[in-house]
Amino acid sequence: MRQLLNTLYINTPDSYLSSDGNNVVVKIKNNAVGRLPLQNFEAIVTFGYSGVSPSLMQKCLEQDISISFLSRTGRLKGRVVGEPTGNVYLRKTQFFNSENDAASLLIAKNMIIGKVYNHRWIIERFIRDHGMQIDRDKFKSISENLKNGLKDLQQVDTIDSLRGLEGSLANGYFSVFDDMIINQKDDFFYHGRSRRPPLDRINALLSFSYSLLANECADALTTNGLDPYEGFMHVDRPGRKSLALDLMEELRGVIADRFVLRLVNKKEIHASDFVCKADGAYLLTDDARKSFLAKWQDNKISELEHPFLKEKIEWGLVPFAQAQLLARYLRGDLDEYPPFMWK
């Protein structure tokens, strides 16, 4: 299994990154404020308008370190990555499957089964841990619907019907998301998804988490020789990493949603950590974003037993493991793609 290295997050908008030997140097107004060995990192993520020197880009390309440029809200603006890994036959197989409705359905169905299974167990764990603070009957009803939905997913025979059923089941899960916020209720609530811009604090946290996770899924797919843009369920669109979004479906609940709920319910983030812009958009302050990213990184190094591989890995390696399993399926080493099913 691949070693989990760190991600270097650059949070100061006017910073500039350059190289000195095999170190990355962080400069603000031409003053070096940090010098870190490149070999410690697998990715660099910048927020705002950070600049990067050509020499550092070259070193990152040589050492297979991706550089991602995100807006302050976490929206991906662009990436610098090295030469694609893997072989052309794997990517040809990926493209063939993506153009074949039946083959795409087999993969996409398993990914959504993983998503719904994970959503159900998020709810079941919440009942177990907070049963005295919630409407148990309401949660149990949604859990039962998701359980039945897993059976229905087995029967779908088109991508469109899969999308429709997935959307209905996701709505059921999110119908109790606000109930899973049990602390700081005056400041943190979920009344529906708003993306661009996020119109409340929970949506701001979800959007930021999903952006980070999508970027990690794209890196994992690229590392395993797959094209993150050519997916099986999400519609192809210029600039959209459809396969990264496909892979993220089964992971967003257990990685991103649970992380956001933990931050709020354990009071690790507060209303004062946000600013509200003139257009109603909520954004994390610079200091809060630093704290968020530090906790996100800490969460990545906690361990679990992978349900299919039956070995202990860090949470941060889960996207890589799933991308690797997808590549093995496409090469014919597995009979089907095994989704990540957490419990």
C-alpha positions as CSV (number, residue, x, y, z in Angstrom):
1,M,0.0,0.0,0.0
2,R,1.2,3.5,-0.8
3,Q,2.7,5.6,2.0
4,L,0.5,8.5,3.1
5,L,2.5,11.7,2.7
6,N,1.5,15.2,3.7
7,T,-0.3,17.8,1.7
8,L,1.1,21.3,1.9
9,Y,-1.7,23.9,2.2
10,I,-0.8,27.5,1.4
11,N,-3.5,29.7,2.9
12,T,-2.0,33.2,2.6
13,P,-3.3,34.7,-0.7
14,D,-0.2,36.9,-1.4
15,S,2.4,34.1,-0.8
16,Y,4.8,33.0,-3.5
17,L,6.3,29.5,-3.7
18,S,9.8,28.9,-5.1
19,S,12.5,26.2,-4.8
20,D,15.9,26.1,-3.2
21,G,17.6,22.8,-3.8
22,N,15.0,20.2,-3.0
23,N,13.0,22.5,-0.7
24,V,9.9,24.5,-1.3
25,V,10.3,28.1,0.0
26,V,7.3,30.1,1.0
27,K,7.7,33.8,0.5
28,I,5.6,36.8,1.5
29,K,6.6,40.1,0.1
30,N,10.0,38.6,-0.9
31,N,10.7,37.4,2.6
32,A,11.1,33.7,3.2
33,V,8.7,32.6,5.9
34,G,9.0,28.8,5.5
35,R,11.3,26.2,4.0
36,L,10.2,22.6,3.8
37,P,11.6,19.5,2.1
38,L,9.7,18.5,-1.0
39,Q,10.1,14.8,-0.3
40,N,7.7,15.2,2.6
41,F,4.8,16.1,0.4
42,E,2.5,14.4,-2.2
43,A,0.6,17.5,-3.1
44,I,0.6,21.3,-2.7
45,V,-2.8,23.1,-2.5
46,T,-2.9,26.9,-2.6
47,F,-5.9,29.2,-1.8
48,G,-6.3,32.6,-3.3
49,Y,-3.8,33.9,-5.7
50,S,-0.5,32.4,-4.7
51,G,2.2,32.3,-7.3
52,V,4.6,29.4,-8.1
53,S,8.0,29.6,-9.7
54,P,8.8,27.6,-12.9
55,S,11.7,25.9,-11.1
56,L,9.4,24.6,-8.3
57,M,6.8,23.4,-10.9
58,Q,9.5,21.5,-12.7
59,K,10.7,19.8,-9.5
60,C,7.1,18.9,-8.5
61,L,6.5,17.4,-12.0
62,E,9.7,15.3,-11.7
63,Q,8.7,14.1,-8.2
64,D,5.0,13.5,-9.0
65,I,3.8,16.2,-6.6
66,S,0.6,17.8,-7.8
67,I,-0.1,21.5,-7.4
68,S,-3.7,22.6,-7.1
69,F,-5.0,26.2,-7.2
70,L,-8.2,26.8,-5.3
71,S,-10.3,29.9,-4.7
72,R,-10.7,31.1,-1.1
73,T,-14.0,29.2,-1.0
74,G,-12.3,25.9,-2.1
75,R,-13.3,25.9,-5.7
76,L,-10.7,24.3,-8.0
77,K,-9.2,26.7,-10.5
78,G,-6.6,24.5,-12.0
79,R,-3.9,21.9,-11.4
80,V,-0.4,21.1,-12.4
81,V,0.3,17.4,-12.6
82,G,3.0,15.2,-14.1
83,E,2.9,12.8,-17.0
84,P,0.0,10.3,-16.6
85,T,1.0,7.1,-15.0
86,G,-0.2,3.6,-15.9
87,N,-0.5,2.3,-19.4
88,V,-2.6,3.2,-22.4
89,Y,-4.5,-0.1,-22.3
90,L,-5.9,0.7,-18.9
91,R,-7.1,4.1,-20.1
92,K,-8.5,2.6,-23.3
93,T,-10.5,0.1,-21.2
94,Q,-11.7,3.0,-19.0
95,F,-12.9,4.9,-22.1
96,F,-14.5,1.8,-23.6
97,N,-16.5,1.2,-20.4
98,S,-17.5,4.9,-20.1
99,E,-19.0,4.8,-23.6
100,N,-20.8,1.5,-22.9
101,D,-24.0,2.0,-21.0
102,A,-24.2,-1.5,-19.6
103,A,-20.5,-1.4,-18.5
104,S,-20.9,2.0,-17.0
105,L,-24.0,1.0,-15.1
106,L,-22.2,-1.9,-13.4
107,I,-19.5,0.4,-12.0
108,A,-21.8,3.3,-11.2
109,K,-24.4,1.1,-9.5
110,N,-21.7,-0.3,-7.0
111,M,-20.5,3.2,-6.3
112,I,-24.0,4.4,-5.4
113,I,-24.7,1.3,-3.4
114,G,-21.6,2.2,-1.4
115,K,-22.8,5.7,-0.9
116,V,-26.3,4.7,0.3
117,Y,-24.9,1.9,2.5
118,N,-22.6,4.5,4.2
119,H,-25.4,7.1,4.6
120,R,-27.5,4.4,6.4
121,W,-24.7,3.6,8.8
122,I,-24.0,7.2,9.5
123,I,-27.6,7.5,10.6
124,E,-27.5,4.2,12.6
125,R,-24.3,5.3,14.4
126,F,-26.0,8.6,15.2
127,I,-29.0,6.8,16.7
128,R,-26.6,4.7,18.8
129,D,-24.5,7.6,20.0
130,H,-27.2,10.3,20.4
131,G,-30.4,8.4,20.7
132,M,-31.6,10.6,23.6
133,Q,-31.1,13.8,21.7
134,I,-33.0,13.0,18.4
135,D,-36.3,11.7,17.2
136,R,-35.4,8.0,17.0
137,D,-38.5,7.0,15.1
138,K,-37.7,9.6,12.4
139,F,-34.1,8.4,12.0
140,K,-35.2,4.8,12.0
141,S,-37.7,5.4,9.3
142,I,-35.0,7.0,7.1
143,S,-32.6,4.2,7.9
144,E,-35.2,1.6,6.8
145,N,-35.9,3.5,3.6
146,L,-32.2,3.5,2.8
147,K,-32.0,-0.2,3.5
148,N,-34.9,-0.8,1.1
149,G,-33.2,1.5,-1.4
150,L,-30.2,-0.8,-1.4
151,K,-32.4,-3.6,-2.7
152,D,-34.0,-1.3,-5.3
153,L,-30.6,-0.2,-6.5
154,Q,-29.8,-3.8,-7.4
155,Q,-32.7,-3.7,-9.9
156,V,-32.0,-0.5,-11.8
157,D,-31.2,-1.1,-15.5
158,T,-30.3,2.3,-16.8
159,I,-28.0,5.1,-15.7
160,D,-30.9,7.6,-15.7
161,S,-33.0,5.4,-13.3
162,L,-29.9,5.0,-11.1
163,R,-29.5,8.8,-11.0
164,G,-33.2,9.2,-10.1
165,L,-33.1,6.7,-7.3
166,E,-29.8,8.0,-6.0
167,G,-31.3,11.5,-5.8
168,S,-34.4,10.3,-4.0
169,L,-32.3,8.4,-1.4
170,A,-29.9,11.3,-0.9
171,N,-32.9,13.6,-0.2
172,G,-34.0,11.1,2.5
173,Y,-30.5,11.2,4.1
174,F,-30.3,15.0,4.0
175,S,-33.8,15.3,5.5
176,V,-32.3,14.4,8.9
177,F,-28.9,16.2,8.4
178,D,-30.1,19.2,10.3
179,D,-31.2,16.9,13.2
180,M,-27.6,15.6,13.3
181,I,-26.4,19.1,14.2
182,I,-27.0,18.9,18.0
183,N,-24.9,21.8,19.2
184,Q,-24.7,25.5,18.3
185,K,-28.1,25.2,16.6
186,D,-28.7,29.0,16.4
187,D,-25.6,29.4,14.2
188,F,-25.3,26.1,12.4
189,F,-28.3,24.6,10.5
190,Y,-29.1,22.8,7.3
191,H,-32.2,23.8,5.3
192,G,-31.1,22.6,1.9
193,R,-28.0,22.6,-0.3
194,S,-26.6,25.9,-1.6
195,R,-23.4,25.8,-3.5
196,R,-22.3,28.9,-5.4
197,P,-22.3,30.7,-3.2
198,P,-22.9,28.8,0.1
199,L,-25.6,30.7,1.9
200,D,-25.1,29.4,5.4
201,R,-22.2,28.1,7.6
202,I,-23.0,24.4,7.1
203,N,-23.1,24.7,3.3
204,A,-19.8,26.6,3.4
205,L,-18.2,23.8,5.4
206,L,-19.7,21.1,3.1
207,S,-18.6,22.8,0.0
208,F,-15.1,23.3,1.3
209,S,-14.9,19.7,2.4
210,Y,-16.2,18.4,-0.9
211,S,-13.7,20.4,-2.9
212,L,-10.8,19.0,-0.9
213,L,-12.1,15.5,-1.2
214,A,-12.7,15.8,-5.0
215,N,-9.2,17.0,-5.4
216,E,-7.9,14.0,-3.4
217,C,-10.0,11.6,-5.5
218,A,-8.6,13.1,-8.7
219,D,-5.0,12.7,-7.5
220,A,-5.7,9.1,-6.5
221,L,-7.2,8.2,-9.9
222,T,-4.3,9.9,-11.7
223,T,-1.7,8.1,-9.6
224,N,-3.4,4.8,-10.5
225,G,-3.2,5.5,-14.2
226,L,-6.9,6.5,-14.7
227,D,-8.3,9.6,-16.3
228,P,-10.2,11.6,-13.7
229,Y,-12.2,13.4,-16.4
230,E,-13.8,10.3,-17.9
231,G,-16.6,9.0,-15.6
232,F,-19.3,6.5,-15.6
233,M,-22.3,8.3,-14.0
234,H,-21.5,12.0,-14.0
235,V,-22.1,13.6,-17.4
236,D,-19.0,14.6,-19.3
237,R,-18.4,18.3,-19.4
238,P,-15.4,20.4,-20.3
239,G,-13.3,20.9,-17.1
240,R,-15.4,18.5,-15.0
241,K,-13.5,15.6,-13.4
242,S,-16.4,13.2,-13.8
243,L,-14.7,10.1,-12.6
244,A,-13.4,11.9,-9.5
245,L,-17.0,13.0,-8.8
246,D,-18.1,9.3,-9.3
247,L,-15.5,8.0,-6.9
248,M,-16.3,10.7,-4.4
249,E,-20.0,9.7,-4.1
250,E,-19.3,6.7,-1.9
251,L,-16.8,8.7,0.3
252,R,-18.4,12.1,0.8
253,G,-20.7,11.0,3.7
254,V,-18.1,9.0,5.7
255,I,-15.2,11.5,5.1
256,A,-16.7,14.9,4.5
257,D,-20.1,15.0,6.1
258,R,-18.9,13.2,9.3
259,F,-16.0,15.6,9.5
260,V,-18.2,18.7,9.3
261,L,-20.7,17.4,11.9
262,R,-17.8,16.6,14.2
263,L,-16.4,20.1,13.9
264,V,-19.8,21.7,14.8
265,N,-21.0,19.2,17.4
266,K,-17.7,19.2,19.3
267,K,-17.5,23.0,19.0
268,E,-14.2,22.9,17.2
269,I,-15.6,25.7,15.0
270,H,-17.8,28.7,15.8
271,A,-19.9,31.3,14.2
272,S,-17.2,33.9,14.6
273,D,-15.0,31.8,12.3
274,F,-17.1,32.9,9.3
275,V,-17.6,36.2,7.4
276,C,-20.8,36.9,5.4
277,K,-20.2,38.7,2.1
278,A,-22.5,41.2,0.4
279,D,-24.0,38.5,-1.8
280,G,-24.9,36.4,1.2
281,A,-22.0,34.0,0.8
282,Y,-20.5,32.6,3.9
283,L,-16.7,32.1,4.0
284,L,-14.2,30.9,6.6
285,T,-11.8,33.5,7.9
286,D,-8.2,33.0,7.1
287,D,-7.4,31.8,10.6
288,A,-10.4,29.4,10.6
289,R,-9.4,28.0,7.2
290,K,-5.9,27.2,8.6
291,S,-7.5,25.5,11.6
292,F,-9.9,23.6,9.4
293,L,-7.1,22.3,7.1
294,A,-5.0,21.3,10.1
295,K,-7.9,19.2,11.5
296,W,-8.6,17.8,8.0
297,Q,-5.0,16.6,7.8
298,D,-5.1,15.1,11.3
299,N,-8.3,13.2,10.3
300,K,-6.4,11.7,7.3
301,I,-3.8,10.0,9.4
302,S,-6.3,8.2,11.7
303,E,-6.6,4.5,10.9
304,L,-9.4,2.1,10.0
305,E,-9.6,-1.4,8.7
306,H,-10.5,-1.3,5.0
307,P,-13.7,-3.4,4.6
308,F,-12.5,-5.1,1.4
309,L,-8.8,-5.2,1.7
310,K,-9.0,-6.3,5.4
311,E,-5.9,-4.4,6.3
312,K,-5.3,-1.2,8.4
313,I,-4.9,2.0,6.4
314,E,-5.1,5.7,7.1
315,W,-8.4,7.5,6.2
316,G,-6.3,9.6,3.8
317,L,-5.5,6.5,1.7
318,V,-9.1,5.5,1.2
319,P,-9.5,7.4,-2.1
320,F,-6.2,5.8,-3.3
321,A,-7.3,2.3,-2.3
322,Q,-10.6,2.7,-4.1
323,A,-8.9,4.1,-7.2
324,Q,-6.6,1.1,-7.1
325,L,-9.5,-1.3,-6.8
326,L,-11.2,0.4,-9.8
327,A,-8.1,0.0,-11.9
328,R,-7.8,-3.7,-10.9
329,Y,-11.4,-4.2,-11.9
330,L,-10.9,-2.5,-15.3
331,R,-7.8,-4.7,-15.9
332,G,-9.8,-7.8,-15.2
333,D,-8.2,-8.7,-11.9
334,L,-11.5,-8.4,-10.0
335,D,-15.0,-9.7,-11.0
336,E,-16.6,-6.4,-10.0
337,Y,-15.7,-3.0,-8.5
338,P,-15.9,-3.3,-4.7
339,P,-17.3,0.0,-3.2
340,F,-16.1,1.3,0.1
341,M,-18.7,0.2,2.7
342,W,-18.1,1.6,6.1
343,K,-19.8,0.4,9.3
